[in-house]
Amino acid sequence: MGKNNVRKIRESLLMSKAELARKAGVSTLTIDRIEKGMNCRMDTKRKIILALGFKLSEKDKVFLDDDSPPPRRKKRASKKKSTAKKKSESAK
């Protein structure tokens, strides 16, 4: 989870989630998730920093723990049987 000041800064600017989302070019759901501490892509962070009126060099004022990369998604194991296995079972 990524710690950030997005909500605090947005509210101090009297800006709604929808307005920030519009300025940053992301969805309001994305803003909501980020404000709850979920990770996002570097490009999304860049858009939000600029939409809040900060320079990219001031990223640490918005996103506090910018060092950790977002977690990787785990691939689900396939439930499908291989075609060779299906053929051998149907031949029985």
BELRAPE-V286778 format. One line per field, one symbol per residue. phi: phi as a letter, one per 40 degrees, with the letter a starting at -180 (. if undefined). psi: psi as a letter, one per 40 degrees, with the letter a starting at -180 (. if undefined). A space follows every 10 residues. Layout:
phi->???
psi->???
This chain:
phi->.bcabdcdcd cccfbccccc ccccgbcccc cdccccgcca cdcccdccdc ccgcccccdc ccbcbccccc cccccccccc cccccccccc cc
psi->hhhifddddd ddefhidddd dddefiiddd dddddeeiii iddddddddd deeiidefde ddhdgedhii iiihhihhei iidddddddd e.
